[in-house]
Amino acid sequence: MDVLVVGAGVVGLAIGRALALRGHAVIVAEAEAGIGMGVSSRNSEVIHAGMYYPAGSLRARHCVAGSALLYAFCERHGVPHRACGKLIVATSPAEVATIEAIHARGVTNGVPGLALLDAAEARRLETHLACVAALHSPRTGIVDSHALMLALQGAIEDSGGVLALRTPIEGLERRGAAWHARFGGAESGELVCDAVVVAAGLSSPSLIGAIEDYPRERVPRLVLAKGSYFACTARPAFERLIYPAPVEGGLGIHLTLDLAGRMRFGPDVEWVDRLDYAVDPGRGAAFYAAIRRYWPGLPDGSLTPDYAGIRPKVTGPGEPAADFGIDDGREHGLAGLVALSGIEGPGLTASLSLAEDIAERLEA
């Protein structure tokens, strides 16, 4: 098939690679001047293990499978990464049941190595930690997301695929047995192909909604949940990622590490109505309070605004978190189209498994 993949974030690149490896002619179109400049450039760079997501969900299935695929890919292609492990902590007796439920869900999902720890056991792993109990996930890790995307791009091009930057897809139309994609940019025009995958992150709902014959009731919402991060200038005090019990809309203000061991904290959850990536220094007070629940020794003045991301959610505040949205011809009735929506966390971890799923759907 001649396949157009819309979006060169980590998921779009993974899909392009999977299709190119199967012998299809692939073009990955990206509106920006480089790969991974949207959602994929503004996340925690965490390789998740898969214990948070409901059993049987796409998020659970693709996170667990994707984690194994991602570690193997990174090893094979020399992508910097580290399985540093993670502790999900209960800082009050009321939160113990929450982490016990996460443990049970993880076991059901097939997450390897999970272990519930009491406070003393957790402190033996991380001496600066304050908690009453913790869940240890040894297979959680971190990855250089840009190096990962460069490796995926290389795999696409090595297999004959093409990356088209500065090529915004402005409309999609099914005519007979083919898809016609209208694109803008310096040299606008039209591309004819057999199949299309929409993996455009924050732009997916508007592009899907512009397809004339797409069922209106299936057009996804776009709900913007901003997450800010603060860097920490203090000397690194932890070897593992530290996560609090989850909160509505996210996993709580957690401690993440980069591959050099530097600490940063975030993301929080701020429901917004427009794209705005500025980090408000005033949010720092809430960060200090949240972090000191599990790290009382956080020094005053050690947090500085870093960066922010926008989660492409399809559900809003007070609503249950949605599963990944993968709409193919069986749902919307349009042959040769797979439309993705709501691919937020653990999208990076799940990317290689999602890619295999989508390639199989197109070939069915």
N, C-alpha and C positions, 0 to 999 in steps of 0.2 A: 504494500500500500504506500501511497504518498500521504504522509501524515504531517499536519501542522500542529505543533504544541505551542499554545499561547502562554508565555510567561517563562522567564529564565531564572526563577528562584530555585531553591534546592529541590522542590518537588517536580517542577517542570523539567529541570535538567535530568533528574533521575528517570523520569518518564521517557525523555528523549533518548537517553542511553539504552534503556530496556528495549525500546522499539528498534533502535539502530542495530543493536546486537542481534535482534531477530531477523535482520535483513530488510527492514522497511526503509524507505527513503524519508528522512526526517528533516524538517525545518523547525527550529525553536525560535519563535519571534518574541522579541523583548522591546518594550517601549523605551526603556532607559538606555543610557550609553554603556552600561556594563551589566554583568550578571549579578544576581543576588542583591539588588539595591533596594528592595522593598522589605517585606516581612522577614525574609531570610537573613538580612543583615542586622536585625535588631532583636535578637533573642538571647537566651542564656547560654547557648552553645552546649547544652546538656544532652548527653545520650541517656534517655530515660529507659527504665527497666520495664514498666508497664503495669504497676500495681494499683494505679489510681482509677482505672477505667472499668466500666461495667462489663461483667463477663459476657462474651459473645458479641461485644460491640466492635465496630471497625477500628476504633481507636485502640482497644485492647489487643486485637488480633495483629494489627499492623505495627504496633509499638513493640510487642514481644518478638515477632518475626523480624521486624526491621532492625532492632537492636543487634541481633546476631549477624544479620547481613552487613550492617554498618561497621561493626568491629572487624569483620573479615575483609571488607572493602578497604578500610583504612590501613590494615596490615599489608594488604597486597599492593596498594598504590602509594604507600609512604605518607599517608595523611597524618599529621600530628594529632594524637589523641591519648587519653589515659583513663583507664578504669579505676578512678580514685575512690569510688564508693560514696554512699550517702547515708545520712541519718535523718529520719523523719522523727521529730521530737514532740513529746507531750510535755508541756510546761506546767500543767495543772492536772489534778486527778480527773477532772471532767473530760480532758482530751485523750485519756488513755483508751477509752472505748473507740475513739476515732481512729487511732493508729492500729488498734487491734482489727478493726474492720478493714482497713487498708491492707493489712497483712493477709487476712483471709481472702480478700479479693485477688491479691497478687498470687497467692498459692493456686487459686482457681484458674487464674490466667496463665499459669505455667512460668511465672517469674522465678529464676533460679536463685538459690542462696539466701532468701529472706530469713531474718531472725529477729525475734522480739528480745529486747534487752531491758534489764532494770537500770536504775539510775547509776549504780556503781559500775556496771558493765559498760555503759555508754561513756562514762567518764574515763574509763581505762583506755578507750579508743581516742577520746578527745578531752584532754584535761581541763580545758577552759569552758566546757559545756555545762549549762545548767538545765536539768530536765528531771522529770519523775519517771520517765520511761522513753524508749526509743525503738524505732524499727530500722534495722541495718539492711541496706541494699548494696551488696558488694559489686554488682554488675552495672550500677549507674556510673556514668563517666562524663568526660568533657572532650570536645573536638574542636579543631580549628575549622569553623564553618566555611570560611572563604577558601581555604585549601581544599576542602571537600568539594566545593562547587567547581573549582578549577579542575580537579581530577575528573569530575563528571563531564565537564565540557570537553576535556581531552578525550575521554572515552567516546563521546558522541562523534567528534571530528575524526578520530581514528577509525571509526566504523562507517565513515562516509556521510555523516549527518552535517547539517549546516546551522550555524548560529547567526541570526539576523538581528543585530542591535539597532536601536533607534528606529524600530519598525512597529509602531503601535497598530494593533488590529482594531479597526473601528467599526466593523460589521461582519456578520456571518450569515450566509443564506444558503439553504439547500435547494439546488436546482437539478431535478432529475436524479442521476446517480452520483452527483458530485457536490462538494462544498465549495462555495466561492467566498473567499475572505478578502475584504476590502481593507487595505492598509494605508496608513499615512506616513509621514516623515518627509525627508528631503526629496525622495523619489517615490511618490505615492502610486498605487496601482492595485491590481487584483491578482490573487493567487487561487488557482484551482487545485483541489486535492481530494483524496478519497475519504479522509477522516480528519477530525479535529479533536484535540483535547484542550479544554479551557482550564488552565492552572495559573490564573493571573492574580491570585491573592486578593487584595482589597478591591481590585478592578473586576473580579469575576462576576459578581451579581449584576453589575450594569451591562457587561457584555452579554451575559446570558439573557438578560431581560430585553435586549435589543434584537434577539433572534425572533423573527416574525411568527414562526409556527411553534415556538416553545410554549408549552402550557403555562398560562399565567399563574396558576396556583402552585406551580413548581419552581417559579423564579425565587431564588434564595434572598432572604433579607441580608442587610449588612448592618451590623451593630458594632460600633467602635469602642473597644476597651483598651485604653491607653495604659501602658505599664512603664514606669520610670525606674531607672537604675541609679544608684549612687556608688561611686568608687570609694575605697577605704585606703587611707594613707598610713594606717597603723601597720606594724609588723605582722605578717601572717601568723594567725594563731591556730589555724585548723588545717588538717590534711585532707579532710573529706568535705563534701557538700553538706550543709545543714539546712533542713527544711522544717518549718513549723507545721502544725496541722493545717490542712487546706482551708481557704476562705471562699466566699461566694465570688465566682468569676475567675479564680486563679488558685495557685498553690501557695500563696502567702509570700511575704517578703523573706526570701531565703538567701543564704550565703552561698555564692558560687565562686569558683576559682578559675583563673585562666591557666594556660599551660606553663606559665612561669611561676605559678603559685600565688599570684596576687589576688586579693579578695575584692569582691564587689557584691552589692546587695540589691535585691529587687526580684521581679518587678512587683509593684503594687497594682491596684486596679482602680482606674479612674474612667468612668463612663463619659465619653465625649461625643460631640456631634460634628466634628471636623478633624481633618488630619493636622496634627500639631505635635512636632517632635521635640519641642523645647521642654527641658526639665525645670520645674519650678523649685527653686531652692527652699521655698517655704514648706515643701513636703518632707524635708529632712527631719523635722521634729517627730513626725509619725514614724519615720524609719528608726530613729534612735529608740523610741519606746518599744517598737516591735522587736528589734534586734536584741535589746537588753533582756528580753524575756528568756532568751536562750544563750546570750553572751553578755552577762552583766558587766564584764570588763571592757566593753567597747569604749575607747577613750573619747572624751569630749573633743569636738572639733575635727574628728578624723574622717567624716563623710563629706564628699564633694559631689555635686551633680555630674552625672556621666552621660547617659544617653537614654532614649525612650523608644519604645516600639508600640505599634498598634495591632492588637489581635483582630483578625477578621472573623468575628463571631456572627452567628446567625440567631442567637438568643440573647436577650437582654437581662437587666437586673431583676432578680426575683424569679426568673424562669429556669427550669432545669437545663443543665449544660447539654448541648446537642452533640450528636455523633458527627464524624466526618460525613460530608455530603458528597456522594459519588452517584451521579445521575447518568445512566446510559440509555440506549434506545428502548430497553424494556420498560423504563419508567416514563420517558418523555416522547417516545414514538418516532424519533428522528434517527435514522440509521447513520452510523459512522460518527457519532458525537458522544464524547464523555465530558461532562461538566462537573468540575469540582468546586465545592464551597465549604466554608467553615474549617479550612485546614489550618488550625492553630496548633498549639502544643498537643501532642508530641509529633508535629508534622516533620520536623527535621529527622528525628529518630526513625519515623515510619516511612521515610521517603522511598527507600529502595524496595520495601515490601509493597507499598502503594503502587509503585511503578509496575511491578510484575502483575498485580491485580488488574490494572488498567490495560496493559498490553494484552492480557488474556481476554478481557471484555471486548476489545476491538477485534480480536482474531476469532471470536466465537461465531 
